[in-house]
Amino acid sequence: MKTRYFIFISYKGTSYHGWQIQPNSLTIQEILDNALSTVFNEKISATGAGRTDAGVHAVVFCAHFEIISPDLADIKNIIFRLNRFLPKDISVTGIYKVVPDAHARFSAVSRTYRYYIARAKDPFLEDSSWFIHGKIDLNILNRACGIFMKYTDFTSFSKLHSDVKTNLCTIYSAIWEENNITLVFTIKADRFLRNMVRAIAGTMIATGTGRISLEEFEKIIQAKDRCRAGQSAPARGLFLTDIEYPPEIFIRDHGHSRFPMTGQPGNTAF
């Protein structure tokens, strides 16, 4: 009988074609599965909390897997050993035993993304932000957030031909903030559609730079038509920064009481 675990990782997505294994492309899942299978000496395939597009980063990402070992806490230096097999742009931050039906994707109650806009050219932000020169109205961006949060159907911001049953999402919060030389868009929801955050960010920037009005922005949402929305923001500026799970799915053994809280292992990308 196998035991199920959640594994929390962080990764820089620049060199990868997203999370999910696919032919002729290097992915996070392929690299992680190989490391897990090598360290535990059994074939392991991890199931991720969702798909991230090519080039997207994760401060917090979660996957679940099952192995024969009943308690990984008894195996010394397990995280250190896994990280030795992983490349420098992927790291394991925690492994936790969970109840048998806990699911990295379907048990999540919320996800948080951040999108970074660089306001000055900086070579150290090249792989982690979208550089935009010129005036961007922060007030307009946040007024667009207010409009956005009135709705639940985000078909206009969903990748075409996605295999999903519904385009309905509950947005818990959405805000643009200025941080030194960056603008940061933070959005938290119960779920996200494929390409949704990048499409929203790209369309909102069109309002903040005056290319479209707030009235036009609202009509784009109402149209439920991806062709009406603006271009997607580049993948390099997007970070998955938090996944929240109900505490009761984590098994806390005596002496091993640590379990992930909201923001594990952190929610700051820079």
N, C-alpha and C positions, 0 to 999 in steps of 0.2 A: 504494500500500500504506500502511495506517495504522499508527500506533504507539500502544501502550497505555500509559496513565499512571494512577497512583494520585494522588488529590487528598485531602489531609487538611484538614478544616474543623472549626471550633468554632461552636456556635450556642446562642442562648437561644431555647428553643422556645415561649415564652409566646404569641406572636402567630401561631403556625403550627399547621396540622392535621397534624403529623407530617412524616416525610420524604417519603413516596411521593406522586407526583402523583395527584390525584383531582378529579373534576368539582366545580366551584363551591366549592372550598376552596383557601386559600393554603397551599402546602407548601414545604419546604426544597428539594426536588428541582426544582421549577418555577423557583424563584429562581436556583438554581445553574446549571441548564441554560441559562437566558436569559443569564446573565453569561458563561458559557463560549462560547456561540454568538456573542455580540456581540464579545468580545475576539478570538476566533480566526477570526471571519468564516466560519464553517461550522456546519451544524446538528449540535448535540451533545446526546446524552442520556446522562447519567451513571447508572451502576448502583451503588446503595448497599450498604453492608455489612449492612443489614437495615432493618427498619421501626422507627421510634420513634413512640410514640403522640403524639397532640395534647398539647402543653404540656410534653413531656419535653425535657430539655436534653442537650447533648453537649459535653464538653470535648474529646473526640476522636471524630471520625467520619470514615470513609473511603468514597470512591466511586472507581470506575474509569471511564475514558472513552477514546475513541480519536479521534485527529486525524491529518491528513496530515503535519503537521510531524514530522520524525524526531528532533528534539532541542530541547525547550523551553528547555534551558539556554542556547541561543544567542539567545533572545528576552529582551531587557533588561526588568527591572522587571515581570516577568509577574505575580507575586503582588500587587504594588502596584496594577497595572492592574485585576486582577480585583476586588480589595477596593474599588476606587473605584466599581465597578458594583454592589457588594453593599450591602444595608442594614446599619445599625450593629450589628444583632444576629446577623449571620453573618460569619465571617471565614475566609479561606484561610490555612492555616499552613504548607503544604508541597505540592509537586508532584514526583513521582518517576517516572522511566521504569521499567517493569516488563516481565517476560517476557510473550510474547503470550497465554499461557493463565492469567495471574494474574487472580484474581477477588476483588473487594472483599469479597464475602460468603463464598464457598466456600473461599478460601485462608486465611481467618482461623483461627488455632489456639486463640484464647481471646478472651473479652470480659470486661470488668470494669465493673460498675455500682456506683454509690453512691446511697444514699437518705438524705435529711437530715430529721431531726425537730427542730423548734425547741422548746426547753423554756421560753422566755419570749417574750412578744409583741415582735416587732421588725419595724418597717415595711420595713427593708431586706432582710429574709428572706422577705417575703410571697410573692414569685414563685418562690422557690427552696427552700422547705421546707414541711413540714406541721407547723403549730403544734398541740401537744397539751398541755393543762393537766392537772396531776395526776401522781401517782407512776407511774413506769415502772421495773420491776425489770430492771436491766442483766444481772444474773446469770441470770435466767430467760430473757432474750432469747438469751444465748449458749448456754444449755443447749438451747434450741430449735434453734439452729444445729447443735449436735452431733447432734441427732436427725435433722435435715434431711439432713445429709451422709451418712447411712447409706443413702440411697435414690437411685435413678436415674430412676424413673418419676414425672413431676410433672404428671400429668393433672389433678390437683386444683387446680393453679395455672395452667392454660392457658385462654386465652380459648376459649369454646365455638365450635364450628363453624369452627375454624381449619383452613386447608388445609395440613396438615403430615402427613408419613408416619409420624412417630414422636414420642412425648412423652418420649423418653429423653434425659437430659442428664447429663454428668459435671461435678459441682461440685468445683472445685479448692480453694476456700476460701470461708468465710462467717463474718463476725464483726461484732458491734456494738461500737462504741467511743464514749466520751464525749469531746466536744471543746468546751470552754467551755460555751456555752448550747445546744449541739446534740448529738443522738445521731446517729451515722453508721453506717449498715449498708453494708458492703462485701461484694460477692459476685462471684466469678470462676468462669467455667465455659467449657466448649468451645462451648456454644450456649445460647440462651434461647428459650423459647416466647413467643408473643404474650401480653403483659400479665403475664408470669410474675413479674418482680421486684416489681411493685406488689402483686400478689396475695399473695406471700410476706410482704412487709413488713407489709401490713395484717393478715394472720393472725398473724404473730409479735407485733405490737403487742397483739393481743387476749390473748396469753399474758402479756406483760409488764405488762399492766394488770389481770390477774386475771380477765378475762372468760371465758377458757377455760383448762383445765389443760394441762400438757405431755403428759399421756396422751391428752387429746382432740386435741391438735395432731398427734400421731403417727397417730392413727386417721384424721384428715383426709387425711394423705398416703397412707395405706394404702387409703383408700376409692376413690381415683382418680376423684373426682367433684367437679367445680368447684363444684357447689351446696353442698358441705359446708364449703368454705373461707370465710374471712372476706371482708369487702369489700376491694376494691383500694384501696391508699393513693393519695392524689391525685397526679396526674402531675407537678405543679410541684416536688415534692421529689426527682425522679429524674434522675440524671445518668449518661450513658454516659461513662466516664472513661478507658477504654483498650481498644484492639484490637491484638492481637499477631499478627504475620505472620512467616513464615519468612524470614530475611534473603536466602536465595538467589533469591527471586523479584524482587528489586530489582537493576536493572542499574546498576552503578557505573562510569561512564566515568572515564577519566584526567582528573584535575582537577575532577571532580564526584563525589567519593567519599561524600558524605553520604547516608545513608539512614535511614529511621525505625527507632528502637529501641522496645522496650516502653515505653509511656507517652508516646510522641510525640503532641503536644508537651508534655504534662504530665498529671499525674493528680490535681491538686488543684483542687477546684471553687470553694473560697473562699480 
